[in-house]
Amino acid sequence: MSSSTLAYRRIFRNARLAAALAGSLALFACGGGGGGGGSSNAANLFPAAQQPAAPAPAGTSGESTVLMRVKPEAVGVNCTLGGARVEAGLDADSNRVLADSEVTSTQYICNATAGVDGLSTLVRMRAEPPGSHCAQGGSQVLAGKDLNRNDVLEDAEVTSSAYVCGGAPGATGAAGASGRDSLLAFAAEAPGGTCTYGGQRVQSGLDLNANGVLDAAEVTATAFVCAAAPADTRWVNVTASSFQTESNTGYQANSTTGVTLTLPAAPTVGDWIKVVGVGSGGWTIAQNAGQRIDTRGLPGGTDFDWRSVAPTSSWSSLASSADATRLAAAAGSGDLYTSSDSGATWSLRLTGQTWSGVASSSDGLALLASTNGGALFRSTDGGNSWSNDGSSRAWSAVASSADGSRLVATAYLGQIWTSSDGGSSWTARESDRPWRAVASSADGRVLVAATNGAQLYVSTDYGVSWTARASSQFWWSAAASADGSILYATVDTGAVWVSTDSGTTWDAQTVSRDWRGIATSADGRYAVAATSGGRIYESSDIGRTWRVTSDAGAWTAVASSADGMKVAAAKSGSTIQLGTRRASSTLGTAGSVSGGQQDALELQYAGGGVFMPVGYVLANLAFVIR
C-alpha cells in the first residue's frame, strides 16, 4: 500500500474535480511498494493548500478531468535503482479511470540509493495558463520525494514536471438540468486489516438531500490511503569509550570497559535514540548543557535524596501539608514541633504529653494531635495556638480530611470517634477494640482503621458504619489515597497490604518485616513505608514492588506530600529525615543515566531539553541515575 496521512477533512463541490480526486486516491492507495530495492511510496497527494487545478479544456464535447496515477518503477533504464512512475492525462471517456490510452505525460521519480529510504513520493497539480506550454491552457503536474517528511511537496522538492493540455474550446451546448454535488469525506483509518499501519479512509457520493454533508446513506464509494511500514532502526556498533549520538539511531554499547554516549546536541521534538548494552562494561547516556532525562518511569529513577533536620527525639508520628511546606512532628517523650518552611526551621509548640499521633489538613493549618491517656489537641493556625477536648483516653491515632472539617480518632481498647465540625463535637462509633491506626480519604468518606491482632475495619460512609476486612494481623499503620480507592496497611513482623477497591479486598505485597509507619501520595501511586531496625522502602507502582531508599535505623513514622515527591521520615532517638524523590537526572552535563550489559533504553525528545523514556529492558537491578 502507499504511504499517506491526510490530516484534514474537506468536502469538494465540483463534480468533475471530486471524481478526479477520488480516482487518483484510489489508484494511489494500492500503488506503493518497493521496486528494485528502492521506494515508491505515494503519500498525501492533495494537502489542504495543494488542491488539484481546474480541469483542462479538451475539445468541443466539453471539459475533461485531469487524472493521475503512480506506479512502482523497477530497476532498469528509466531508474537505475528503481523508483516511481507518475502518469497523467485527460479523462477523455469520463469514466474516472486513467486508461493507458489516455496517458499523455510520464515522469520518473528515481531512488537515490539502493536501500529503503522511507521517503514518500508526492504529486500536485497547478493550473497552467494559455502560453508556450499549452496553447489553450491546462494543468502542470509536479512530482518529487518528500525530503523533509512534512507531507507537503514544496517547490524545492520538485524533481520532475509535465503538462496536460486542454484542446480548443468546442461549441456551446444547450443548458442541462441542475445536477447534484459530488462530495468527499476524509477520516482516519485505524491500524488493522485494511491498513496495517493506519491511514485515511476516503468516501464519496452525491449530495442527494442537498444539505452539504456526505451522509452515510449517500456514500457510494470508499477508498483507503494506507501508511507505509515504519523504517527499520539503523544500528551502530560502538566500542569506543565515548561517542556522539545522532537522532533516530540505535547504538550497541559493545565494550568491556564501558561506553559513554552523549545525547544529540540539537534534537527536534519526536527524535529518539536507542541504547543496548552488549559488552560487559555497560553504558552511560551523557547529557549536553540544558538537557535532562525524565526518570519517573524507570526503575531506580525515583530514589530519594535525604537530609537531616529537626532536633533529636523519640518521634512517634509525622504529618505534612499537601505541598510539604508545613510539617508537624510528635514525640512519645513529650514534645510536639511544627515547621512552616519545609523543615528548614522547627518550633516547639507543646510539651509534657505522651503524643501518639498527629494529622494535618492539606494546607497544614488545621492540626489534630492525640495523646496516650490524655486529650485530643486541635490547632487552626498551623500550631501557633492549641485547644483540647478535655478527654482522657488511650488515644492511639488520628486522621483528617483535606479541609480539616472531618476528623477521626481511635482509642486503644476503646471506640472509634468521628467529628464533622473540625473537632467541636465528637460521636462514638464501632466497638471497643485494640485500635492502633486510622487513615482517611481527602473528603473523609472512606476510612480504614487497623487493630492490634484483629482485622482491618473499613467505612465508606464517613465512619457511620464499619465492615471487617482482610485477616487478623498485628496491624501497625494505615494510609489512604485522596479518593479512598487505594488503601495501604502495614503489619508488625508481617507484610504491607494493599487494596485498590476502597478496602473491599486486600493483598499482601511484600515480604515479612517489622513494618511501622506508611504514607502515600494523593493518587496512591507512590508510597513509603518504615521498618523498625531496618530501612525505609519506597514503591512507585501502587505497592507492587518495593526498593530500599534509606539507611538503617529504628524508623517509626513517615509522611508524604500530595504528589509523593517529598517525604518526612522519623527515627526513634534521632533527627527527622526529609527526602526529595528524584524525578529526573541532574540538569546539564553533570546528569546521566547508566545501564549494564543486556540493559536497553529508548529515549524520545519532548522539547525544552527533556528526553522521556518510552521503553526499556532491565536485566540488572536498576538504572543508575545521576
Steps between C-alpha positions, in 0.01 A plus 500: 500500500612861451593727789263786578365692794234757404471715811179678404137442405372693199193496271545565126200638311619488137376169361782455247767600752359261764499217248861566408614512861314185597648316204851620574479409869368155421787438261761628740360298789623179338788632292782489757767246576867477418640456153849360448598558864377860491196681635193630324262606773220728378391724786284804577425583143278797565571686829261776595714764325558287187166415341500393132461769237178556309442245219677578177278562191502209253318548174153593390318238700559677828764483773693197618658447841874451546577164665828376647641173626828381650651158438821341630782518247731199501877520470579565137574757238256758640617471864832333569402431864126482446246760602153620399328577168249789496248490214238764419244581231149618423204278592375497140228239557394656835509162677724629782771248411825596331529248218836428336372664180426822695853542637664803342785564746736270690753600767751291698592567864807283555657376824832650601622187679441126479360476856155595623508874561157526662417814293158546343446597137275809488307639199309822457337692212465864428320686223705579190385818324488516118852545368804323366436178693127473429342715232154465652621468860491186713672356805862461610574174688784532755665205678786430739610333827382636841855574617403679825215254577239772551249346253512812280667507157694825522648672197854405610399131502362497141725289279269449203211675328278442197201664336154371415349744253140564409365505146337788315166613641198334343164645415272594786233237554153529639470561874435181693302439814659583834679197645608393847827592659755223540645495851814350654557425868834410662544316831787331682528124447632318805774236461340168415404268219436773242812705580759315703661822623193723482421770244199683359154387386356699204126480436313655206143535371232743380343751736147363446333708772699815411604560862868543423595196708592156370260289705556128556213410266657708220836322498544308174876440497774457762876506443789467746833681507726288722817599683820312423677281753742691726861494396726257685734636766851573380738340752855614570747277684703711747823376657660838578492637854300805388274564204280784370155371408268607219123523509286203397781245528562192713833431673653175621740574787751224441800543729644333808592838650176691449367738237382859553248616241418873492146603408444679167597864539214655299204255488154586377183398682428133431862401433618186682803287576530138614785354705563129562770362729688229309843511666565420865610859570147641471409848381429856612280754321660841558328836454580833342450836672130568560395137458352254750333158493164448668548189715164454672417200283832321556601253773735696723377825353299609804752450780513753784767749592498538881598774744483512878286765677333576835615414853556148625205335675299179532273583206169315480306677225541741206256706290547709185307757301428417134806690381721392794558863596337454842605202714409375847697250709385342827715304745395245759748665737284813524591750225300621200674710233380676183678647199361747245803512268533141373700391801768769489406618851283345772303646791418316824124538552391265780678298768419258779270266310546143378421572138368203299386663175472821297297582188488802267264666253630546145603862570673402824306749713249263664683250723371221726727325750422209733647400833519156658294537816413867451301729273471587131671830411394724210661796321357711218804723443774256411588420861543851643214448744320189628185389680404156636173315545558411864472126438716235660534191282774276367491680165713305250460677163329787318416592138359805322317587179672740259305801628534404867124486559465122531717338764538147633678374813549149636533395862688183590251252649240771448286620210552695180396866530406725207434872462342689209557852638874521534506342847241717675290191567568126481292183447602154619501232229555123477596288803777482754799345324882526517503781240852596395481707178254688278509674159256715306422593139515869410126550550484282813255256345730195478673401824716203592578411862757240604495279809776332697436130446159517329372608157501824306173694508383716209230766481372663182239725664712742706535253788131431564534128429804270486574166331772256603745430218821303435622251760604530861850649521707716730422808291717803568425789259266601215485748211241602239502663156303823456197327350519206741525240224856396591571405862820379669558328832818368664544202730749465783715198399279459195445651154375821344140448390333693218139544390403660168122482548446722804578223745271224374788264419861502623823339378838463671764658277834463682706263706471496878681778684451705816287754313408826668360823350379530140399797283378544143459765232155635419463271198623195693780429254794594720540355849769496772506258793728490807645199678625476857868413502502484122461752223238711324356344186336682211261394225402685184250244366219486760696267726572225249878533540710656777857629510727608785548876515669588832754395758412262783344613825208481739261663255156573643298740282480650151297774329465591132414800283198464272712435191722250680815692408584606857488294819593534866623200699564467872725275707466439870783677679623680188432801278228521236606425143352688204512326163447639152405243239703527182289577192779542247873490454705802606464783249791546259829321456505375860194281442489154342325163490702176505421137434683171485542211264166392350331819622327703228342846499314704239466877549289749303548877498196683643631856464641746750817296537306201641536140378228254604541123538260323262628146553759300688626148571669448836715196566665648809349640821444861391631779283753734660378860497729797557 
